[in-house]
Amino acid sequence: MDRIGQAWSTAKEALKSCAAETKWYYFGSSLLVAIVTLTHYANGYRATAIGLSYADIICVTSIAVATLALAGVDSHALDRLRKPILLTSSLVAALGFVFLRTATVALPELYDAALIVSAVSVGLLIGTVAIFWFGLFVGQAVETVAFSLLVSIAIGCLISWFLLGMFWDRLVVGYTAVILLSGWTLSHTLDKRPNLSEKRMSDEKPSFAFLAGPLLTAFLFSFAFMLSVSFVGLESWHSDVGWSMLWPAALVLGIVSLFSKRVNIASLLYIALTLVVAGMLFASFLHIDESFIFSLATMGCAVNISYLIILLCSLGTRFAFNPHKLAALLLVTIFGGCLLGRPVALAVDALDQSGTLKTLLSICLIVGIIACTLVSMNNRTIQLYSKYRFKQQGKPSEKSIGSSSFITSYATEQSLGAREREALSLLLEGKTASEVADSMFIARGTAKAHIRHIYRKLDVHDRDELFELMRDIDPGFETPQSG
């Protein structure tokens, strides 16, 4: 009972801490979750006149939007135009869905065209909302991003459950309202958000190449997800209980991010790996309940996407990455894997009557997923960020540079850069050069270079002189015991 009480106390503290940093309008992403769920329920598996399913066209359109963002569209121009872009895409998606409903009831001759128009408009909305939403969380604490993902999935499932219990006409009205609210909420949030440039902690701009491992892993996860649900029948996946396949992912995310101080965000990746591989094994080799396989695969995919969002938001904070392009890469990766999985599954079923090809493909895919995950985690930058531990709850350290306006002002006057001020803060907590490197997610040589620059700019030669200088600047400064 003591352990249960301690866990509950820890959870309440974590919730209070995260909620204090999370504004109500961050939960607009819940509407995006609901849109995806409701869209797949209503029309997901239906074939269009051009041979693609409704869901496939959504993926293609979202990939096209993401490709435009990657093709060099000016980030500042996107930010200036975000309100008309978001509101227009929301309005177009709502009108497209209403047009589809009208054609279904009164204009059957236009049904095929309406189905394509609706799918394209929803894909446009998902692509634009996802890209702008991602930028909102670059610069936020890891706990804030994790908590927002948790709430987004939970509230999105709740909205879906509520609307799917209604008659069709009420569903149309509710779904249209959700679409319009999603664009307005995100637009309002971005207007209230601090300038992203103020959140930048570094001007470092590493190549996108080091993201190849996580992105390739995400592609294989999405491909395996779609392959596994295709092997056991896509049509039954698009059901009125589709929302229930996401809430276990919210539970996993909540346990990892809120209920334990001993785990790090890499736990999400390993949980996702276990779920996706299990889903592939069950779908390929065992004849068990289809809904269980769907739930398992969906949980794995959702947990992996959550891990990637947290990881990329952290990288976007530390490095000079364009958040719109990071989000676009994520969209192309995930939707590309989903888009490829279905035709491959259909081709395997058509060509392989004995099941040998299906078995071989499943084994190769499982080996590839595990190998890519391990290779990705060997990248030092990714490894360090993935080992980020959710913060200890309680009062912040009083030795932090941020708690002393005297030290902060002096460091700024002496022309210390943002990374050097961060390194100084860690030095004043008594950390060694190695600990500074681990805390800042940089190489030890880089940390030592920052420390040399700090000593030179502050005209000191060692830690003792540094601490003595800090006591002169701020009489309230206390020398750390480890110093």
Secondary structure, 3 states (H helix, E strand, C coil): CHHHHHHHHHHHHHHHHHHHHCCHHHHHHHHHHHHHHHHHHHHCCCECCCCCEHHHHHHHHHHHHHHHHHCCCCHHHHHHCHHHHHHHHHHHHHHHHHHHHHHHHCCHHHHHHHHHHHHHHHHHHHHHHHHHHHHHHCCCCHHHHHHHHHHHHHHHHHHHHHHHCCCHHHHHHHHHHHHHHHHHHHHHHHHHCCCHHHHCCCCCCCCHHHHHHHHHHHHHHHHHHHHHHHHCCCHHHCCCCHHHHCHHHHHHHHHHHHCCCCCECHHHHHHHHHHHHHHHHHHHHCCCCHHHHHHHHHHHHHHHHHHHHHHHHHHHHHCCCCHHHHHHHHHHHHHHHHHHHHHHHHHHHHHCCCCHHHHHHHHHHHHHHHHHHHHHHCCHHHHHHHCCECCCCCCCCCCCHHHCHHHHHHHHHCCCCHHHHHHHHHHCCCCCHHHHHHHHCCCHHHHHHHHHHHHHHHCCCCHHHHHHHHHHHCCCCCCCCCC
